[in-house]
Amino acid sequence: MQFRWNSTTPQWPIMSAILHGVSRDQLMARHKANHIQVAYAPSVLLADKALAAKASLFVEMGVIVHLCGEINIG
């Protein structure tokens, strides 16, 4: 674990995430990158709204967006 802490910077910190409804292997099998987009929020409801806003913005920019796991938008 110390190696991981020594390998990180404030710009590229270590983050642990819980992805509801999708396993690590399922995520890695679908996506070509080993990182995810993150939206921080003080509640699950606001996190879902932030996810919807961020995904919509990327779609409008022409980026292909794939959402996975348990998502409650709308």
PDB file with SEQRES, HELIX, SHEET and CRYST1 records, atoms N, CA, C and O in Angstrom:
SEQRES   1 A   74  MET GLN PHE ARG TRP ASN SER THR THR PRO GLN TRP PRO          
SEQRES   2 A   74  ILE MET SER ALA ILE LEU HIS GLY VAL SER ARG ASP GLN          
SEQRES   3 A   74  LEU MET ALA ARG HIS LYS ALA ASN HIS ILE GLN VAL ALA          
SEQRES   4 A   74  TYR ALA PRO SER VAL LEU LEU ALA ASP LYS ALA LEU ALA          
SEQRES   5 A   74  ALA LYS ALA SER LEU PHE VAL GLU MET GLY VAL ILE VAL          
SEQRES   6 A   74  HIS LEU CYS GLY GLU ILE ASN ILE GLY                          
HELIX    1 AA1 GLN A    2  ASN A    6  1                                   5    
HELIX    2 AA2 ARG A   24  ARG A   30  1                                   7    
HELIX    3 AA3 VAL A   44  GLU A   60  1                                  17    
CRYST1    1.000    1.000    1.000  90.00  90.00  90.00 P 1           1          
ATOM      1  N   MET A   1       0.815  -1.191   0.000  1.00  0.00           N  
ATOM      2  CA  MET A   1       0.000   0.000   0.000  1.00  0.00           C  
ATOM      3  C   MET A   1       0.861   1.259   0.000  1.00  0.00           C  
ATOM      4  O   MET A   1       0.501   2.256  -0.625  1.00  0.00           O  
ATOM      5  N   GLN A   2       1.994   1.220   0.694  1.00  0.00           N  
ATOM      6  CA  GLN A   2       2.861   2.401   0.747  1.00  0.00           C  
ATOM      7  C   GLN A   2       3.347   2.780  -0.651  1.00  0.00           C  
ATOM      8  O   GLN A   2       3.486   3.963  -0.961  1.00  0.00           O  
ATOM      9  N   PHE A   3       3.606   1.771  -1.499  1.00  0.00           N  
ATOM     10  CA  PHE A   3       4.011   2.056  -2.877  1.00  0.00           C  
ATOM     11  C   PHE A   3       2.962   2.897  -3.588  1.00  0.00           C  
ATOM     12  O   PHE A   3       3.294   3.843  -4.302  1.00  0.00           O  
ATOM     13  N   ARG A   4       1.666   2.539  -3.386  1.00  0.00           N  
ATOM     14  CA  ARG A   4       0.581   3.301  -4.028  1.00  0.00           C  
ATOM     15  C   ARG A   4       0.562   4.738  -3.528  1.00  0.00           C  
ATOM     16  O   ARG A   4       0.414   5.663  -4.326  1.00  0.00           O  
ATOM     17  N   TRP A   5       0.711   4.944  -2.217  1.00  0.00           N  
ATOM     18  CA  TRP A   5       0.720   6.314  -1.688  1.00  0.00           C  
ATOM     19  C   TRP A   5       1.919   7.096  -2.224  1.00  0.00           C  
ATOM     20  O   TRP A   5       1.797   8.282  -2.530  1.00  0.00           O  
ATOM     21  N   ASN A   6       3.054   6.452  -2.339  1.00  0.00           N  
ATOM     22  CA  ASN A   6       4.253   7.129  -2.858  1.00  0.00           C  
ATOM     23  C   ASN A   6       4.144   7.422  -4.346  1.00  0.00           C  
ATOM     24  O   ASN A   6       4.855   8.286  -4.860  1.00  0.00           O  
ATOM     25  N   SER A   7       3.261   6.713  -5.047  1.00  0.00           N  
ATOM     26  CA  SER A   7       3.112   6.878  -6.496  1.00  0.00           C  
ATOM     27  C   SER A   7       2.042   7.895  -6.871  1.00  0.00           C  
ATOM     28  O   SER A   7       1.802   8.116  -8.059  1.00  0.00           O  
ATOM     29  N   THR A   8       1.402   8.510  -5.908  1.00  0.00           N  
ATOM     30  CA  THR A   8       0.313   9.436  -6.195  1.00  0.00           C  
ATOM     31  C   THR A   8       0.734  10.880  -5.964  1.00  0.00           C  
ATOM     32  O   THR A   8       1.736  11.158  -5.305  1.00  0.00           O  
ATOM     33  N   THR A   9      -0.050  11.783  -6.517  1.00  0.00           N  
ATOM     34  CA  THR A   9       0.172  13.220  -6.342  1.00  0.00           C  
ATOM     35  C   THR A   9      -1.174  13.876  -6.070  1.00  0.00           C  
ATOM     36  O   THR A   9      -2.211  13.235  -6.245  1.00  0.00           O  
ATOM     37  N   PRO A  10      -1.187  15.141  -5.647  1.00  0.00           N  
ATOM     38  CA  PRO A  10      -2.472  15.827  -5.475  1.00  0.00           C  
ATOM     39  C   PRO A  10      -3.286  15.880  -6.771  1.00  0.00           C  
ATOM     40  O   PRO A  10      -4.516  15.896  -6.723  1.00  0.00           O  
ATOM     41  N   GLN A  11      -2.622  15.908  -7.916  1.00  0.00           N  
ATOM     42  CA  GLN A  11      -3.316  15.943  -9.198  1.00  0.00           C  
ATOM     43  C   GLN A  11      -3.886  14.577  -9.578  1.00  0.00           C  
ATOM     44  O   GLN A  11      -4.901  14.502 -10.270  1.00  0.00           O  
ATOM     45  N   TRP A  12      -3.238  13.494  -9.129  1.00  0.00           N  
ATOM     46  CA  TRP A  12      -3.666  12.133  -9.445  1.00  0.00           C  
ATOM     47  C   TRP A  12      -3.760  11.324  -8.160  1.00  0.00           C  
ATOM     48  O   TRP A  12      -2.949  10.425  -7.938  1.00  0.00           O  
ATOM     49  N   PRO A  13      -4.734  11.628  -7.314  1.00  0.00           N  
ATOM     50  CA  PRO A  13      -4.826  10.934  -6.026  1.00  0.00           C  
ATOM     51  C   PRO A  13      -5.415   9.528  -6.150  1.00  0.00           C  
ATOM     52  O   PRO A  13      -6.011   9.178  -7.169  1.00  0.00           O  
ATOM     53  N   ILE A  14      -5.243   8.749  -5.121  1.00  0.00           N  
ATOM     54  CA  ILE A  14      -5.882   7.439  -5.036  1.00  0.00           C  
ATOM     55  C   ILE A  14      -7.342   7.664  -4.654  1.00  0.00           C  
ATOM     56  O   ILE A  14      -7.639   8.498  -3.799  1.00  0.00           O  
ATOM     57  N   MET A  15      -8.244   6.931  -5.279  1.00  0.00           N  
ATOM     58  CA  MET A  15      -9.646   7.020  -4.916  1.00  0.00           C  
ATOM     59  C   MET A  15     -10.232   5.618  -4.865  1.00  0.00           C  
ATOM     60  O   MET A  15     -10.019   4.810  -5.769  1.00  0.00           O  
ATOM     61  N   SER A  16     -10.961   5.342  -3.813  1.00  0.00           N  
ATOM     62  CA  SER A  16     -11.714   4.092  -3.721  1.00  0.00           C  
ATOM     63  C   SER A  16     -13.163   4.425  -4.000  1.00  0.00           C  
ATOM     64  O   SER A  16     -13.688   5.408  -3.476  1.00  0.00           O  
ATOM     65  N   ALA A  17     -13.817   3.614  -4.823  1.00  0.00           N  
ATOM     66  CA  ALA A  17     -15.208   3.882  -5.182  1.00  0.00           C  
ATOM     67  C   ALA A  17     -16.037   2.618  -5.035  1.00  0.00           C  
ATOM     68  O   ALA A  17     -15.555   1.510  -5.268  1.00  0.00           O  
ATOM     69  N   ILE A  18     -17.276   2.800  -4.650  1.00  0.00           N  
ATOM     70  CA  ILE A  18     -18.247   1.717  -4.632  1.00  0.00           C  
ATOM     71  C   ILE A  18     -19.147   1.912  -5.842  1.00  0.00           C  
ATOM     72  O   ILE A  18     -19.813   2.939  -5.970  1.00  0.00           O  
ATOM     73  N   LEU A  19     -19.163   0.933  -6.719  1.00  0.00           N  
ATOM     74  CA  LEU A  19     -19.992   0.999  -7.922  1.00  0.00           C  
ATOM     75  C   LEU A  19     -21.154   0.038  -7.744  1.00  0.00           C  
ATOM     76  O   LEU A  19     -20.993  -1.173  -7.893  1.00  0.00           O  
ATOM     77  N   HIS A  20     -22.310   0.569  -7.428  1.00  0.00           N  
ATOM     78  CA  HIS A  20     -23.479  -0.264  -7.159  1.00  0.00           C  
ATOM     79  C   HIS A  20     -23.995  -0.886  -8.454  1.00  0.00           C  
ATOM     80  O   HIS A  20     -24.227  -0.185  -9.439  1.00  0.00           O  
ATOM     81  N   GLY A  21     -24.172  -2.194  -8.447  1.00  0.00           N  
ATOM     82  CA  GLY A  21     -24.774  -2.882  -9.584  1.00  0.00           C  
ATOM     83  C   GLY A  21     -23.806  -3.271 -10.682  1.00  0.00           C  
ATOM     84  O   GLY A  21     -24.239  -3.759 -11.726  1.00  0.00           O  
ATOM     85  N   VAL A  22     -22.503  -3.071 -10.484  1.00  0.00           N  
ATOM     86  CA  VAL A  22     -21.519  -3.477 -11.490  1.00  0.00           C  
ATOM     87  C   VAL A  22     -20.227  -3.875 -10.767  1.00  0.00           C  
ATOM     88  O   VAL A  22     -19.779  -3.182  -9.853  1.00  0.00           O  
ATOM     89  N   SER A  23     -19.646  -4.981 -11.182  1.00  0.00           N  
ATOM     90  CA  SER A  23     -18.392  -5.409 -10.566  1.00  0.00           C  
ATOM     91  C   SER A  23     -17.212  -4.747 -11.269  1.00  0.00           C  
ATOM     92  O   SER A  23     -17.346  -4.186 -12.356  1.00  0.00           O  
ATOM     93  N   ARG A  24     -16.064  -4.826 -10.626  1.00  0.00           N  
ATOM     94  CA  ARG A  24     -14.841  -4.282 -11.233  1.00  0.00           C  
ATOM     95  C   ARG A  24     -14.575  -4.944 -12.575  1.00  0.00           C  
ATOM     96  O   ARG A  24     -14.222  -4.272 -13.544  1.00  0.00           O  
ATOM     97  N   ASP A  25     -14.745  -6.274 -12.634  1.00  0.00           N  
ATOM     98  CA  ASP A  25     -14.481  -6.991 -13.874  1.00  0.00           C  
ATOM     99  C   ASP A  25     -15.463  -6.596 -14.977  1.00  0.00           C  
ATOM    100  O   ASP A  25     -15.074  -6.470 -16.138  1.00  0.00           O  
ATOM    101  N   GLN A  26     -16.750  -6.397 -14.613  1.00  0.00           N  
ATOM    102  CA  GLN A  26     -17.726  -5.945 -15.609  1.00  0.00           C  
ATOM    103  C   GLN A  26     -17.356  -4.571 -16.140  1.00  0.00           C  
ATOM    104  O   GLN A  26     -17.433  -4.327 -17.344  1.00  0.00           O  
ATOM    105  N   LEU A  27     -16.955  -3.671 -15.250  1.00  0.00           N  
ATOM    106  CA  LEU A  27     -16.564  -2.330 -15.668  1.00  0.00           C  
ATOM    107  C   LEU A  27     -15.364  -2.388 -16.609  1.00  0.00           C  
ATOM    108  O   LEU A  27     -15.370  -1.758 -17.667  1.00  0.00           O  
ATOM    109  N   MET A  28     -14.343  -3.140 -16.227  1.00  0.00           N  
ATOM    110  CA  MET A  28     -13.123  -3.203 -17.029  1.00  0.00           C  
ATOM    111  C   MET A  28     -13.356  -3.909 -18.365  1.00  0.00           C  
ATOM    112  O   MET A  28     -12.667  -3.614 -19.341  1.00  0.00           O  
ATOM    113  N   ALA A  29     -14.314  -4.835 -18.426  1.00  0.00           N  
ATOM    114  CA  ALA A  29     -14.610  -5.532 -19.683  1.00  0.00           C  
ATOM    115  C   ALA A  29     -15.295  -4.602 -20.676  1.00  0.00           C  
ATOM    116  O   ALA A  29     -15.171  -4.796 -21.885  1.00  0.00           O  
ATOM    117  N   ARG A  30     -16.007  -3.605 -20.192  1.00  0.00           N  
ATOM    118  CA  ARG A  30     -16.780  -2.710 -21.064  1.00  0.00           C  
ATOM    119  C   ARG A  30     -15.997  -1.464 -21.477  1.00  0.00           C  
ATOM    120  O   ARG A  30     -16.156  -0.970 -22.593  1.00  0.00           O  
ATOM    121  N   HIS A  31     -15.170  -0.969 -20.596  1.00  0.00           N  
ATOM    122  CA  HIS A  31     -14.513   0.312 -20.833  1.00  0.00           C  
ATOM    123  C   HIS A  31     -13.054   0.126 -21.211  1.00  0.00           C  
ATOM    124  O   HIS A  31     -12.399  -0.812 -20.757  1.00  0.00           O  
ATOM    125  N   LYS A  32     -12.558   1.013 -22.034  1.00  0.00           N  
ATOM    126  CA  LYS A  32     -11.191   0.912 -22.541  1.00  0.00           C  
ATOM    127  C   LYS A  32     -10.185   1.629 -21.648  1.00  0.00           C  
ATOM    128  O   LYS A  32      -8.979   1.537 -21.875  1.00  0.00           O  
ATOM    129  N   ALA A  33     -10.673   2.343 -20.635  1.00  0.00           N  
ATOM    130  CA  ALA A  33      -9.785   3.070 -19.735  1.00  0.00           C  
ATOM    131  C   ALA A  33      -9.857   2.451 -18.343  1.00  0.00           C  
ATOM    132  O   ALA A  33     -10.829   1.772 -18.011  1.00  0.00           O  
ATOM    133  N   ASN A  34      -8.844   2.683 -17.545  1.00  0.00           N  
ATOM    134  CA  ASN A  34      -8.859   2.141 -16.186  1.00  0.00           C  
ATOM    135  C   ASN A  34      -9.243   3.214 -15.173  1.00  0.00           C  
ATOM    136  O   ASN A  34      -8.899   3.107 -13.996  1.00  0.00           O  
ATOM    137  N   HIS A  35      -9.946   4.236 -15.618  1.00  0.00           N  
ATOM    138  CA  HIS A  35     -10.409   5.280 -14.711  1.00  0.00           C  
ATOM    139  C   HIS A  35     -11.848   5.667 -15.059  1.00  0.00           C  
ATOM    140  O   HIS A  35     -12.325   5.404 -16.163  1.00  0.00           O  
ATOM    141  N   ILE A  36     -12.517   6.284 -14.114  1.00  0.00           N  
ATOM    142  CA  ILE A  36     -13.908   6.661 -14.302  1.00  0.00           C  
ATOM    143  C   ILE A  36     -14.070   8.156 -14.080  1.00  0.00           C  
ATOM    144  O   ILE A  36     -13.210   8.798 -13.477  1.00  0.00           O  
ATOM    145  N   GLN A  37     -15.157   8.700 -14.562  1.00  0.00           N  
ATOM    146  CA  GLN A  37     -15.514  10.080 -14.260  1.00  0.00           C  
ATOM    147  C   GLN A  37     -16.217  10.097 -12.908  1.00  0.00           C  
ATOM    148  O   GLN A  37     -16.979   9.182 -12.594  1.00  0.00           O  
ATOM    149  N   VAL A  38     -15.969  11.117 -12.114  1.00  0.00           N  
ATOM    150  CA  VAL A  38     -16.516  11.195 -10.771  1.00  0.00           C  
ATOM    151  C   VAL A  38     -17.226  12.527 -10.589  1.00  0.00           C  
ATOM    152  O   VAL A  38     -16.753  13.566 -11.050  1.00  0.00           O  
ATOM    153  N   ALA A  39     -18.362  12.482  -9.912  1.00  0.00           N  
ATOM    154  CA  ALA A  39     -19.071  13.695  -9.501  1.00  0.00           C  
ATOM    155  C   ALA A  39     -19.293  13.594  -7.999  1.00  0.00           C  
ATOM    156  O   ALA A  39     -19.919  12.644  -7.529  1.00  0.00           O  
ATOM    157  N   TYR A  40     -18.795  14.545  -7.256  1.00  0.00           N  
ATOM    158  CA  TYR A  40     -18.961  14.532  -5.809  1.00  0.00           C  
ATOM    159  C   TYR A  40     -20.210  15.308  -5.429  1.00  0.00           C  
ATOM    160  O   TYR A  40     -20.518  16.333  -6.038  1.00  0.00           O  
ATOM    161  N   ALA A  41     -20.937  14.821  -4.416  1.00  0.00           N  
ATOM    162  CA  ALA A  41     -22.156  15.481  -3.963  1.00  0.00           C  
ATOM    163  C   ALA A  41     -22.424  15.081  -2.516  1.00  0.00           C  
ATOM    164  O   ALA A  41     -21.973  14.029  -2.064  1.00  0.00           O  
ATOM    165  N   PRO A  42     -23.157  15.920  -1.793  1.00  0.00           N  
ATOM    166  CA  PRO A  42     -23.434  15.610  -0.378  1.00  0.00           C  
ATOM    167  C   PRO A  42     -24.536  14.573  -0.154  1.00  0.00           C  
ATOM    168  O   PRO A  42     -24.747  14.152   0.984  1.00  0.00           O  
ATOM    169  N   SER A  43     -25.241  14.152  -1.202  1.00  0.00           N  
ATOM    170  CA  SER A  43     -26.290  13.144  -1.035  1.00  0.00           C  
ATOM    171  C   SER A  43     -26.390  12.300  -2.301  1.00  0.00           C  
ATOM    172  O   SER A  43     -25.886  12.686  -3.356  1.00  0.00           O  
ATOM    173  N   VAL A  44     -27.042  11.152  -2.189  1.00  0.00           N  
ATOM    174  CA  VAL A  44     -27.230  10.269  -3.341  1.00  0.00           C  
ATOM    175  C   VAL A  44     -28.084  10.975  -4.396  1.00  0.00           C  
ATOM    176  O   VAL A  44     -27.779  10.892  -5.586  1.00  0.00           O  
ATOM    177  N   LEU A  45     -29.133  11.659  -3.986  1.00  0.00           N  
ATOM    178  CA  LEU A  45     -30.002  12.360  -4.932  1.00  0.00           C  
ATOM    179  C   LEU A  45     -29.227  13.414  -5.731  1.00  0.00           C  
ATOM    180  O   LEU A  45     -29.360  13.500  -6.952  1.00  0.00           O  
ATOM    181  N   LEU A  46     -28.424  14.205  -5.033  1.00  0.00           N  
ATOM    182  CA  LEU A  46     -27.642  15.228  -5.733  1.00  0.00           C  
ATOM    183  C   LEU A  46     -26.536  14.604  -6.581  1.00  0.00           C  
ATOM    184  O   LEU A  46     -26.170  15.157  -7.618  1.00  0.00           O  
ATOM    185  N   ALA A  47     -26.003  13.467  -6.157  1.00  0.00           N  
ATOM    186  CA  ALA A  47     -25.002  12.777  -6.971  1.00  0.00           C  
ATOM    187  C   ALA A  47     -25.630  12.287  -8.268  1.00  0.00           C  
ATOM    188  O   ALA A  47     -25.014  12.385  -9.330  1.00  0.00           O  
ATOM    189  N   ASP A  48     -26.850  11.762  -8.194  1.00  0.00           N  
ATOM    190  CA  ASP A  48     -27.548  11.318  -9.408  1.00  0.00           C  
ATOM    191  C   ASP A  48     -27.807  12.497 -10.344  1.00  0.00           C  
ATOM    192  O   ASP A  48     -27.669  12.364 -11.560  1.00  0.00           O  
ATOM    193  N   LYS A  49     -28.182  13.648  -9.786  1.00  0.00           N  
ATOM    194  CA  LYS A  49     -28.409  14.846 -10.611  1.00  0.00           C  
ATOM    195  C   LYS A  49     -27.102  15.326 -11.236  1.00  0.00           C  
ATOM    196  O   LYS A  49     -27.080  15.744 -12.393  1.00  0.00           O  
ATOM    197  N   ALA A  50     -26.013  15.265 -10.469  1.00  0.00           N  
ATOM    198  CA  ALA A  50     -24.705  15.657 -11.009  1.00  0.00           C  
ATOM    199  C   ALA A  50     -24.282  14.713 -12.127  1.00  0.00           C  
ATOM    200  O   ALA A  50     -23.722  15.148 -13.133  1.00  0.00           O  
ATOM    201  N   LEU A  51     -24.550  13.422 -11.951  1.00  0.00           N  
ATOM    202  CA  LEU A  51     -24.250  12.439 -12.999  1.00  0.00           C  
ATOM    203  C   LEU A  51     -25.011  12.763 -14.272  1.00  0.00           C  
ATOM    204  O   LEU A  51     -24.443  12.749 -15.364  1.00  0.00           O  
ATOM    205  N   ALA A  52     -26.302  13.057 -14.132  1.00  0.00           N  
ATOM    206  CA  ALA A  52     -27.123  13.375 -15.301  1.00  0.00           C  
ATOM    207  C   ALA A  52     -26.611  14.622 -16.011  1.00  0.00           C  
ATOM    208  O   ALA A  52     -26.540  14.656 -17.239  1.00  0.00           O  
ATOM    209  N   ALA A  53     -26.259  15.636 -15.245  1.00  0.00           N  
ATOM    210  CA  ALA A  53     -25.756  16.879 -15.841  1.00  0.00           C  
ATOM    211  C   ALA A  53     -24.419  16.647 -16.545  1.00  0.00           C  
ATOM    212  O   ALA A  53     -24.206  17.134 -17.656  1.00  0.00           O  
ATOM    213  N   LYS A  54     -23.531  15.911 -15.903  1.00  0.00           N  
ATOM    214  CA  LYS A  54     -22.208  15.650 -16.488  1.00  0.00           C  
ATOM    215  C   LYS A  54     -22.330  14.805 -17.752  1.00  0.00           C  
ATOM    216  O   LYS A  54     -21.677  15.094 -18.755  1.00  0.00           O  
ATOM    217  N   ALA A  55     -23.162  13.764 -17.713  1.00  0.00           N  
ATOM    218  CA  ALA A  55     -23.358  12.920 -18.889  1.00  0.00           C  
ATOM    219  C   ALA A  55     -23.964  13.714 -20.035  1.00  0.00           C  
ATOM    220  O   ALA A  55     -23.542  13.570 -21.183  1.00  0.00           O  
ATOM    221  N   SER A  56     -24.954  14.553 -19.734  1.00  0.00           N  
ATOM    222  CA  SER A  56     -25.591  15.378 -20.768  1.00  0.00           C  
ATOM    223  C   SER A  56     -24.589  16.325 -21.408  1.00  0.00           C  
ATOM    224  O   SER A  56     -24.581  16.501 -22.627  1.00  0.00           O  
ATOM    225  N   LEU A  57     -23.750  16.928 -20.589  1.00  0.00           N  
ATOM    226  CA  LEU A  57     -22.730  17.843 -21.115  1.00  0.00           C  
ATOM    227  C   LEU A  57     -21.790  17.115 -22.071  1.00  0.00           C  
ATOM    228  O   LEU A  57     -21.497  17.618 -23.156  1.00  0.00           O  
ATOM    229  N   PHE A  58     -21.318  15.936 -21.676  1.00  0.00           N  
ATOM    230  CA  PHE A  58     -20.418  15.179 -22.541  1.00  0.00           C  
ATOM    231  C   PHE A  58     -21.100  14.770 -23.849  1.00  0.00           C  
ATOM    232  O   PHE A  58     -20.483  14.829 -24.913  1.00  0.00           O  
ATOM    233  N   VAL A  59     -22.366  14.357 -23.776  1.00  0.00           N  
ATOM    234  CA  VAL A  59     -23.101  14.005 -24.997  1.00  0.00           C  
ATOM    235  C   VAL A  59     -23.191  15.205 -25.926  1.00  0.00           C  
ATOM    236  O   VAL A  59     -22.988  15.073 -27.132  1.00  0.00           O  
ATOM    237  N   GLU A  60     -23.496  16.381 -25.372  1.00  0.00           N  
ATOM    238  CA  GLU A  60     -23.582  17.598 -26.183  1.00  0.00           C  
ATOM    239  C   GLU A  60     -22.243  17.961 -26.813  1.00  0.00           C  
ATOM    240  O   GLU A  60     -22.201  18.598 -27.866  1.00  0.00           O  
ATOM    241  N   MET A  61     -21.156  17.560 -26.172  1.00  0.00           N  
ATOM    242  CA  MET A  61     -19.814  17.816 -26.708  1.00  0.00           C  
ATOM    243  C   MET A  61     -19.404  16.771 -27.743  1.00  0.00           C  
ATOM    244  O   MET A  61     -18.334  16.872 -28.342  1.00  0.00           O  
ATOM    245  N   GLY A  62     -20.259  15.766 -27.952  1.00  0.00           N  
ATOM    246  CA  GLY A  62     -19.958  14.737 -28.939  1.00  0.00           C  
ATOM    247  C   GLY A  62     -19.228  13.529 -28.390  1.00  0.00           C  
ATOM    248  O   GLY A  62     -18.754  12.690 -29.157  1.00  0.00           O  
ATOM    249  N   VAL A  63     -19.130  13.427 -27.074  1.00  0.00           N  
ATOM    250  CA  VAL A  63     -18.453  12.294 -26.448  1.00  0.00           C  
ATOM    251  C   VAL A  63     -19.468  11.165 -26.263  1.00  0.00           C  
ATOM    252  O   VAL A  63     -20.589  11.404 -25.814  1.00  0.00           O  
ATOM    253  N   ILE A  64     -19.079   9.953 -26.602  1.00  0.00           N  
ATOM    254  CA  ILE A  64     -19.939   8.798 -26.386  1.00  0.00           C  
ATOM    255  C   ILE A  64     -19.922   8.475 -24.896  1.00  0.00           C  
ATOM    256  O   ILE A  64     -18.857   8.294 -24.304  1.00  0.00           O  
ATOM    257  N   VAL A  65     -21.100   8.403 -24.297  1.00  0.00           N  
ATOM    258  CA  VAL A  65     -21.226   8.182 -22.861  1.00  0.00           C  
ATOM    259  C   VAL A  65     -21.864   6.819 -22.608  1.00  0.00           C  
ATOM    260  O   VAL A  65     -22.876   6.475 -23.219  1.00  0.00           O  
ATOM    261  N   HIS A  66     -21.268   6.052 -21.707  1.00  0.00           N  
ATOM    262  CA  HIS A  66     -21.820   4.764 -21.264  1.00  0.00           C  
ATOM    263  C   HIS A  66     -21.986   4.841 -19.755  1.00  0.00           C  
ATOM    264  O   HIS A  66     -21.013   5.060 -19.034  1.00  0.00           O  
ATOM    265  N   LEU A  67     -23.198   4.666 -19.278  1.00  0.00           N  
ATOM    266  CA  LEU A  67     -23.457   4.619 -17.843  1.00  0.00           C  
ATOM    267  C   LEU A  67     -23.637   3.158 -17.454  1.00  0.00           C  
ATOM    268  O   LEU A  67     -24.219   2.380 -18.210  1.00  0.00           O  
ATOM    269  N   CYS A  68     -23.145   2.787 -16.286  1.00  0.00           N  
ATOM    270  CA  CYS A  68     -23.263   1.405 -15.867  1.00  0.00           C  
ATOM    271  C   CYS A  68     -23.643   1.329 -14.398  1.00  0.00           C  
ATOM    272  O   CYS A  68     -23.453   2.280 -13.639  1.00  0.00           O  
ATOM    273  N   GLY A  69     -24.178   0.194 -14.016  1.00  0.00           N  
ATOM    274  CA  GLY A  69     -24.572  -0.012 -12.636  1.00  0.00           C  
ATOM    275  C   GLY A  69     -25.973   0.461 -12.358  1.00  0.00           C  
ATOM    276  O   GLY A  69     -26.753   0.701 -13.280  1.00  0.00           O  
ATOM    277  N   GLU A  70     -26.297   0.597 -11.081  1.00  0.00           N  
ATOM    278  CA  GLU A  70     -27.614   1.069 -10.664  1.00  0.00           C  
ATOM    279  C   GLU A  70     -27.642   2.589 -10.749  1.00  0.00           C  
ATOM    280  O   GLU A  70     -26.947   3.274  -9.999  1.00  0.00           O  
ATOM    281  N   ILE A  71     -28.445   3.106 -11.663  1.00  0.00           N  
ATOM    282  CA  ILE A  71     -28.508   4.556 -11.900  1.00  0.00           C  
ATOM    283  C   ILE A  71     -29.948   4.997 -11.764  1.00  0.00           C  
ATOM    284  O   ILE A  71     -30.844   4.395 -12.355  1.00  0.00           O  
ATOM    285  N   ASN A  72     -30.178   6.051 -10.985  1.00  0.00           N  
ATOM    286  CA  ASN A  72     -31.518   6.562 -10.747  1.00  0.00           C  
ATOM    287  C   ASN A  72     -31.617   8.004 -11.240  1.00  0.00           C  
ATOM    288  O   ASN A  72     -31.565   8.944 -10.447  1.00  0.00           O  
ATOM    289  N   ILE A  73     -31.757   8.167 -12.533  1.00  0.00           N  
ATOM    290  CA  ILE A  73     -31.888   9.505 -13.138  1.00  0.00           C  
ATOM    291  C   ILE A  73     -33.329   9.679 -13.568  1.00  0.00           C  
ATOM    292  O   ILE A  73     -33.904   8.833 -14.254  1.00  0.00           O  
ATOM    293  N   GLY A  74     -33.907  10.814 -13.141  1.00  0.00           N  
ATOM    294  CA  GLY A  74     -35.265  11.127 -13.600  1.00  0.00           C  
ATOM    295  C   GLY A  74     -36.292  10.848 -12.656  1.00  0.00           C  
ATOM    296  O   GLY A  74     -37.468  11.074 -12.940  1.00  0.00           O  
TER     297      GLY A  74                                                      
END                                                                             
